[in-house]
Amino acid sequence: MAENDIILHHYPRSPFAEKVRLALGFKGLSWLAVEQPRVAPKPGLTALTGGYRRIPVMQVGADIYCDTRRILRELERRHPNPTIFPAESAGRAEMLAGWADHYLFADALGLVFGLHGDRFPPELHADRARFTAGKYDRWDSVRMKARVPDLRAQFAIHLARLEQALDDGRAFLAGAALSVADLAAYHPLWYARGNLGDEAGLDAYPHIAAWLARLDAIGHGASRELAPEAALAIARDSGPMTLPPSSDIGTFRIGMRLTVTPDDWGFDPVEGELVAIDRDGIAIRRDDALIGTAHVHFPRAGFTIRPAIGQ
Ligand SMILES: N[C@@H](CCC(=O)N[C@@H](CS)C(=O)NCC(=O)O)C(=O)O
């Protein structure tokens, strides 16, 4: 194991993890897979992140990347070929990905839990009710079931639009080349298909079916299992990457103590000292008793940044 190895903290049935696994496959990469629990507490993960518990998280040595948007950017920086940010769809692909990660995902998830919430253990319902702070009908199966007709209608609208978007014969959503738009639209459909089978109704859309088959064929690259303790030891034995000099931006001053918190669900703040910030990303430094010094990286989109209490 080397300190430059890509480590993905995930669990097999996580749709957002599938988005990254597909990117790893598309780029033909080898990676180490740490399986994390589906519900909190996740001590082997939060020791690395400083509190962030969402899946997936990517680790390279003592650099910890939270959220698939930040993870994909970093994979692209480290392994630019083949690209998942083709110039032909710059900007458009990320706008589409934002729609897919949010609306398409939420309706696929709602449909799965509305139709088959009873397949999931009570502790998962209780965990997700806390995790989403009351969104999704407080993860109450009865209320989620009542929403199924609406969710079916919403999901059908998404599918019809996707079908239309692929109707001109293009191989991928934002153009001729695969982009982050495809990765983001794939994972909710992968999740719906995996949980609902024919009930997901995807076969009624020939362009979507052909597009899914193209993405299914990509695979996940080559992975090996790694124990959570081994990942912590790698972080402890590595230093974070040296970052290019970053300037103060807006009201943010390098060195100030901040919290970074998701703005949609999983509202666990991570506190640290600002080491880098630009329009798209932020990195904070944590000094941790277990793993030593680490840099935790987040995207700016979808996160709230605040001065830490006492600043
Ligand atoms: N915007 C985040 C969303 C991540 C997310 O919500 N992941 C789900 C799993 S697919 C999660 O963390 N659920 C709660 C859990 O696994 O503890 C991303 O792009 O990474």
The ligand as a Tripos MOL2 file, in Angstrom:
@<TRIPOS>MOLECULE
LIG
   20    19     1     0     0
SMALL
NO_CHARGES

@<TRIPOS>ATOM
      1 N1        -24.0820   15.3130   -2.0810 N.3       1 LIG1
      2 C1        -23.5120   14.1200   -1.5000 C.3       1 LIG1
      3 C2        -24.6080   13.1190   -1.1630 C.3       1 LIG1
      4 C3        -24.0910   11.8890   -0.4450 C.3       1 LIG1
      5 C4        -25.2070   11.0620    0.1980 C.2       1 LIG1
      6 O1        -26.2760   11.5750    0.5310 O.2       1 LIG1
      7 N2        -24.9330    9.7800    0.3770 N.am      1 LIG1
      8 C5        -25.8610    8.8860    1.0330 C.3       1 LIG1
      9 C6        -25.5820    7.4540    0.6050 C.3       1 LIG1
     10 S1        -25.8910    7.1820   -1.0960 S.3       1 LIG1
     11 C7        -25.6250    8.9120    2.5140 C.2       1 LIG1
     12 O2        -24.6010    9.3750    2.9740 O.2       1 LIG1
     13 N3        -26.5910    8.3840    3.2780 N.am      1 LIG1
     14 C8        -26.4380    8.2570    4.6880 C.3       1 LIG1
     15 C9        -25.3760    7.2900    5.0670 C.2       1 LIG1
     16 O3        -24.9500    6.4620    4.2550 O.co2     1 LIG1
     17 O4        -24.9410    7.3550    6.1990 O.co2     1 LIG1
     18 C10       -22.4960   13.5540   -2.4920 C.2       1 LIG1
     19 O5        -22.5390   13.9200   -3.6740 O.co2     1 LIG1
     20 O6        -21.5930   12.8290   -2.0610 O.co2     1 LIG1
@<TRIPOS>BOND
     1     1     2 1
     2     2     3 1
     3     2    18 1
     4     3     4 1
     5     4     5 1
     6     5     6 2
     7     5     7 1
     8     7     8 1
     9     8     9 1
    10     8    11 1
    11     9    10 1
    12    11    12 2
    13    11    13 1
    14    13    14 1
    15    14    15 1
    16    15    16 2
    17    15    17 1
    18    18    19 2
    19    18    20 1
@<TRIPOS>SUBSTRUCTURE
     1 LIG1         1 GROUP 0 **** ****
